[in-house]
Amino acid sequence: MPRKFGEIAFTPEVQAAQLQRGSRQTYERYIANGPANDSITPQIAEFIAHLDGFYLGTVSSNGYPYIQFRGGAPGFLRVLNEKTLGFADFSGNVQYITVGNLSGEAKAFLFLMDYRHRKRLKVWGKAEYIEGDAALIEQLRIPDYPAEIERVILFHVEAVSENCPQHIPIRYSVNEVEAMMTPLKARITELEKLLSDRNSPSV
C-alpha cells in the first residue's frame, strides 16, 4: 500500500528534483512499500496529547502559504477520531487570516513538534472552522484555561509523516524545567540542613 503523504507531497516538480539529485528511486521504493499513514494511530494520539502548541499552515487565495502558531494547555489539540483532530480557536489579534484562508481553500497542514524528545510529525489534510456550535466548543474546552473561545477548527487528516530527529534542538518548557529541578532543590535543602546541623555548636 503506498504511503499517502507521497501522493500529496511528491508533486511532479518534487519528483523531478529528486530524480536530478539521485534520490528518486529510494523514495519510490519507500512510498510504494510502506503503510498508508493516512490516519491517527494510538501512538500518534499519545504524542499529540502532550503537546501545548503546534503550527498550522493554510493557503491564501493569492497562493502564498500562511503559518500560524497555536498554543494552549497540554492536550488542547484533541483526537476526535482516527481521521479528525479538533481544537478550540482562541481570540487573538483579530486579523482572521487563517479563517479567511479556510473560507476559500480547505487544504491545510499541521507541523507538530516535541523539542524535548526531538520528535516531529507532519499532517496533511483539510480544515474547517465552525462558529456558534456550543456543544462542540464545550467538548474542546480546556478547563481552567483563561482564554476566550471564538470558534472550533476541525482538521480532517489525509496523510501523516514522521521525520528523523536530525538538527532538532532539545528545548524544555518552564514547567518541564521546574519538574526536573524540584527533586534537586529538595536534595539541596536536605544537604544544607545536614551541613547546618553538623556545624552547629554542641550544647
Backbone hydrogen bonds, N-H to C=O, Kabsch-Sander energy under -0.5 kcal/mol:
donor,donor_aa,acceptor,acceptor_aa,energy
3,R,31,I,-2.4
4,K,36,A,-2.9
6,G,3,R,-1.0
7,E,3,R,-0.8
7,E,4,K,-0.8
8,I,4,K,-1.2
9,A,5,F,-3.5
10,F,6,G,-1.6
11,T,9,A,-1.7
15,Q,11,T,-2.9
16,A,12,P,-2.1
17,A,13,E,-1.9
18,Q,14,V,-2.5
19,L,15,Q,-2.5
20,Q,16,A,-2.3
21,R,17,A,-1.4
22,G,18,Q,-0.6
22,G,19,L,-0.8
23,S,18,Q,-2.1
24,R,18,Q,-1.0
27,Y,23,S,-2.0
28,E,24,R,-2.3
29,R,25,Q,-2.0
30,Y,26,T,-2.1
31,I,27,Y,-2.7
32,A,28,E,-2.0
33,N,29,R,-1.8
34,G,31,I,-0.6
40,I,82,E,-3.1
41,T,39,S,-0.7
45,A,41,T,-2.6
46,E,42,P,-2.0
47,F,43,Q,-1.8
48,I,44,I,-2.6
49,A,45,A,-2.0
50,H,46,E,-0.6
50,H,47,F,-0.9
51,L,48,I,-1.6
54,F,70,R,-2.1
55,Y,111,F,-2.1
56,L,68,Q,-3.0
57,G,55,Y,-0.5
57,G,109,F,-3.5
58,T,66,Y,-2.5
59,V,107,K,-0.5
60,S,64,Y,-2.6
63,G,60,S,-1.9
66,Y,58,T,-2.5
68,Q,56,L,-2.4
70,R,54,F,-2.9
72,G,52,D,-2.1
75,G,51,L,-2.2
76,F,51,L,-0.5
76,F,73,A,-1.9
78,R,76,F,-0.8
78,R,86,G,-3.0
80,L,78,R,-0.8
80,L,84,T,-2.0
81,N,84,T,-1.6
84,T,81,N,-1.3
85,L,155,F,-2.8
86,G,78,R,-2.2
87,F,153,I,-1.8
88,A,140,L,-0.5
89,D,151,R,-3.0
90,F,88,A,-0.8
91,S,148,E,-2.3
100,G,96,Y,-2.3
101,N,97,I,-2.8
102,L,98,T,-2.5
103,S,99,V,-1.2
104,G,100,G,-0.8
104,G,101,N,-1.1
105,E,101,N,-2.5
108,A,125,G,-2.8
109,F,57,G,-2.0
110,L,123,V,-2.8
111,F,55,Y,-2.6
112,L,110,L,-0.6
112,L,121,L,-2.9
114,D,119,K,-3.0
118,R,114,D,-0.6
119,K,114,D,-2.3
121,L,112,L,-2.4
122,K,161,S,-2.8
123,V,110,L,-2.4
124,W,159,A,-2.8
125,G,108,A,-1.8
126,K,156,H,-1.9
127,A,106,A,-2.8
128,E,154,L,-2.2
130,I,152,V,-3.2
134,A,132,G,-1.1
137,I,133,D,-2.3
138,E,134,A,-2.3
139,Q,135,A,-1.8
140,L,136,L,-1.6
141,R,137,I,-0.7
141,R,138,E,-0.5
145,Y,142,I,-1.8
147,A,145,Y,-2.1
150,E,89,D,-2.6
150,E,148,E,-0.6
151,R,89,D,-1.3
152,V,130,I,-2.5
153,I,87,F,-2.4
154,L,128,E,-2.7
155,F,85,L,-3.4
156,H,126,K,-3.6
156,H,154,L,-0.5
157,V,83,K,-2.4
157,V,155,F,-0.7
158,E,124,W,-2.9
159,A,124,W,-1.7
160,V,37,N,-2.7
161,S,122,K,-2.2
163,N,120,R,-1.2
168,I,165,P,-2.1
171,R,169,P,-0.6
177,V,173,S,-2.4
178,E,174,V,-2.6
179,A,175,N,-2.1
180,M,176,E,-1.9
181,M,177,V,-2.2
182,T,178,E,-1.7
184,L,180,M,-0.6
185,K,181,M,-3.0
186,A,182,T,-2.2
187,R,183,P,-2.0
188,I,184,L,-2.4
189,T,185,K,-2.5
190,E,186,A,-2.1
191,L,187,R,-2.6
192,E,188,I,-2.7
193,K,189,T,-2.0
194,L,190,E,-2.1
195,L,191,L,-2.6
196,S,192,E,-2.4
197,D,193,K,-2.7
198,R,194,L,-2.1
199,N,195,L,-1.9
200,S,196,S,-0.9
